Structure formats: C-alpha cells, structure tokens
C-alpha cells in the first residue's frame, strides 16, 4: 500500500497533542468554556416544607396509632395534619417561597395524611369485620383521594379558585376521622357500626371525584378589617369547640360535605348552576396546590 506524506503545518512545527489524563474529565473548566456556566443547583425552602413534613409525620403517626388500636390518637393526628396543611401554602405566599418542589411535596404529603391514613384508620376500627367489602370501601376512599389530588394539580389553571372541584381531601379525611373520634368518644364499638362506616367511606371517596363545587374560602381577605362582632363570633366558636370537640366538629364536617350537593341542587332548581370554570385571567399560585 502506498504511503502518502502527511501535510506539515505552515510554520513547520507540529502541534503538541494534549495530554489525556484519566482525571481530565473531572478537572474544572474555566468560566465561559465548554458551553457556558452550569446552572447552580437550587435548594428547597425550609419554612413551608417544614410544615408539610409535619403534616406528613401526622399522617404516618395516625397509621401507626391505628395499627396499635389507639384510634382517638389517630383521629387527632389527622386533624393536626389538616391544620399544618392549611398553613404551609399560606406561609409560602407570605414569605414568597413558593416552588414547584413544594407543590409536589405537598400533594404527596396529602396522599399519606388524607388518603392512606383515614382509609386505614376506619378499616382497622370498623371495616375489618366486613371482609372483602370492608377493604374495598377503604380502597375506594384511598383511590378517590389519589384521583382527586391528581385532578386538582392538572386542572388548577381552569377551575375557579372560589370553588373546589369535588370534596377536598382534607375535608373528606375530616369526615372519616371525625366519625371515628365521635364514636370512640361515645364508646360505640366499631364492629357494630360497620355498615355506617362503609357508607361514610364510600360517600367521602366518591364525593372527592365528583364535579360538585365546594366553596374554598380562598377569596376571603383576612387582611381586611372586620366588625367587632366577627371577632366575638370567632371566640365563641372556639369556646363551643372546647366544650366537646368530637360532638361539635363532626356535625360541621358533615355540613360542609353536604353543602356542595345542597348548593348545586338549589342553584339547579333556580336555573343558575354553579360554574367551576375560571372566567378571569388570574395568575396561578403554585402554593395553592393541595
């Protein structure tokens, strides 16, 4: 085979070959080389995610207490998770620490605290004696919570912020946990209320995936001044709750769970159905996902 002479550089000096080191790829490049600066890794905001972590812990604690047959502690853990879940988004808005990570983390925390935990609590307390029907009812509730959270995250840009599309998962968990807490306070055995628990689990689970609008209270301006009587009514409410929390809270949760149906039927009878489609062009707040 013929050998062709290699072309020499114009200056007569062959270019030096770069030394290939096995650690060359780990060496730092000068700023501006290699396609520009690499994006810096962003951390997560501590304050709102700490509240979300607290809600997640309460959901896990409720599951553990249900497995240990301590249902009163389990129900109260679900209620504390509701309070923490309501605070994390508001704290993120007040401190301007909204993030997509916080929104996704909040949804996963809600699935544990308001989906898996209430389903397991009511199953361990009452539905276990029903066999397959018992765990099917608990699964319907758990699946309804998962579907409700997924639909909320995907429809957040089209649904009117004044209403929830379907029963919110914290309200559904409050109905289930409030029923268990009330019956435990009345010393009613769960096995004797299996069919009632079955109906409540199905009602809460199916209502979460309906299109029934529930008022969200997001258009209430807490920074606006209110009459003096409003502050007195708030103090009166807390006083009534402190008298006997199980007997006061559960009727309130049931009233909210039925309010969507009552308002829908009333507006439909008048020929003015409630629309949950957002009509005004407002920016979507990522911290409202829950």
N, C-alpha and C positions, 0 to 999 in steps of 0.2 A: 504494500500500500504506500502510495506516495506521501511524503511528509511535506506539509506546507509551512513555510516560516511564519511565525507569529508577528503581528504588527507591533512595532515598538512605539512607545509614546513619542510625542514631538520633542520633548526636552531630553529624550534619551534615557530617562530614569524610570524604571519600573515602579508603579505604585506599590506601597507597602500594604501587605494584606493585614486586615485587622485580626488581632489575636482573639481566637474563640475560646473563651473560658466557660467552664461548666456552670459558673455562677454569674455569667454575664447577664442573663435574663432577669436576675434578681437585683441588679445594680440600679441605683436611682438615676433617672434621666433628668437632664436639665430642664428647667421650666420653659415651656414653649416647644420642646422637642417631642416627637412621637405622637403628633396629632393633638397637641394641646394638653391642658391640665385635666387630670382625672377628677370627676366630681367627688367632693368630700362626702363621706358617709354621715348621714343625718341621724341624730339621736332621737329619742322619744321624750315627750313632755312628762314630767314626773307627777305633777299635782292631779290632773284629771285622770290619768291612768292609775294612780294610787287608789282613787275612789272606785274605779272599775275593778281593780284587783280585789278590793274589799267586798264588792258585790259578788264577785266570783267565789271568794272564800265562803261567804254566807251560803251560797248555793251548795257548795261542796259540804259545808257543815250540816246543812239540812239533810242531805243524803245520808251522811254518817249517823245523824241522830235518828233518822227513820229506820235505819238498819239496826239500831240499838233499842228500838221501840220507845223512844223518847219523842213523841210526836208534838208535844207542846213546844219544846225547844226547836224542833224542825220548822214549825209554822212561824215562830217568831223570827227565825233566821231568814225566811223568805220575805217577811215584812221589812226587815232591816236591809235586805238586798234591794227592795223597792226604793227605799229612801236613798241609798247610795247611788242607785242607777239614775234617779231623778236629779242628783246633784252633779254628777260628773260632766254631763253636757252643759249645764248652766255655768259651771266653773270654767269649762273650756272657753265658753263665749265671753265670760267676764274677763278672763286673763289673756284672751286672744291666743289660745294654744290649741286650736282645732287642727286636726290632722287626719289623713286617711287611715293611718295606723290606729288611731284612737277609735274611729268609727267601726273598723272591722273588729277590733278587740272588744268593743262594747257589744257587738252583735254576738260574738262567741260567748261572752260572759252571760248575756241574756239567755242564750240557749241552755246553759247549765242551770242558772238560777231560776228561770221562769218556764223552762221546758222540761228538762230531765228531773229536776228536784221535785216539783209539785207532783209529777206523774208517779215518781217512786214513793213519795210520802203517802199519797192516797191509796196506792196499791198495797203498800205494807200495812196501812191502817185498816182498810176495809175490803179492797177488791181482791185480795189474795184468796179469800174463801170462795170466789165465784169461778175459779178455774180459768179456762181459756177466755171466757167473756171478761174476766177481770183484767187480765193483761192486755187484751185487745182494746178495752176502753182506755187504759193508761197509755197505750201506744198511739191511739187516735189523738189524745191530748198532746203527746210529745211531738208527733208528726205535724199537728196543726201549728204548734209553736214554731217549729223549724220553717214550715212553709210561710207562715205569717212574717217572720223576720226576713226571709229571702225576698218576699214580695215587697216588703217595705223598703228594702235597700234598692230595689230596681225601679220602684215607682215613686221615689221620693221627689222627683222633678216634676211629676204631673199631678200629684194628689194635693188638694188644698190643705195647707198646713193647719187650718182650723179644725179639721176632722181627721180621724184615723180610719183607714180602710179595714174594717173588721175590728174585733175586740183586741186591744193591745195586750201583748203577752204579760206585762206586769199586772194588768187588771185581771186577766184570766188566772194567773197564779194567786192573786189575792182572793179570788172566789174559792178556789180549791183549798188554799191554806186557811182562809177564814172559816170555811165549813168544818175542817178538821179541828181547828182550835176551839170553835164553839162547842162541838160535840164532846171533845175531851174535857172542856170546862164543865159541861153538863153531866159528865161521867156516863156518856152513852157508848156502849160497845160498838166498835166499828163493824163487826160481822153482822150485826142486826140491821145496819144501815147500808148494806151492800148495794141494793138497787138504787137508793138515793145517791150514793157515791157514783154509781155507774152513770146515772142521768146527769149529774153535775160535771163529771169528767167529759162526757160527750158534748154537753152544752158548751162548755168552755172551749173545748178543742175545735168544734165545728164553727163556733161563732168567730174564732180568730181568722178563719179562711173565707168568711163571707164578705160581701161588699157593703154590709150595713155600716153607715157612718156613725162614728162615736166622737163626741166633742173632745178636742185635745187640750183645751185651755192654753194653747200656745199664743193666742192673741191677747191674753191678759197682760196688761202692762203693770208690773209690780213696782215700777219707779214712779207711777202716777199717784198723786195724793188722793186719799180716800176719806170719806166722812168718819167721824169718831165712832159711829155705831158699828162700822165694819170691823174695827179693831176689837170692840167689845164682843161681837159675834164670834170672832176667831178665838178669843179667850174662852168664851162659853163652849165652843166646840171642843177644845182641848180638855175642859173640865168635864164635859159629858163623856168623852172617851176614857178619861182616867177613872171614872166610876166603875165601869165594867167593860174593858176593851173588847172582849170577844162578842158580847151581845150588841155592842154599838157598831163595831167595824163591819161585821158580816152583812147586816142589812144595807149598809152604804155600798158595799161592793156589789151586792145583788142588784141594787137600784141602778148603779152605773151599767152593769151588764145587760139590764133590760132597757135602759134609756135609748139605746140605738134603735131597737125594734119599735119602741113606742113612738119616737120622733118620726121614724120612717113611715109608719102606718098613718100617723096623724097628718103628716105633710102629703102623703099619697092620697089620703081621703079628700084633702083640700085641693088636689091637683097641682101641688107645688112640691115635687120630690126634691130631696136634698141632693145637691151635686157635690161630689168629692173631687172633681177635676179643677185644677188650679186655673184661674182665669187671668190673674195679673202676673206680670213678669217680674218675679222677685228672685234674688239670688238664693241658691240653695245652700243652707248651712250644713256642713258635714257633721257637726257635733249633734245635730238633731236626730241622727240615725240611732235607733234603739229598738 
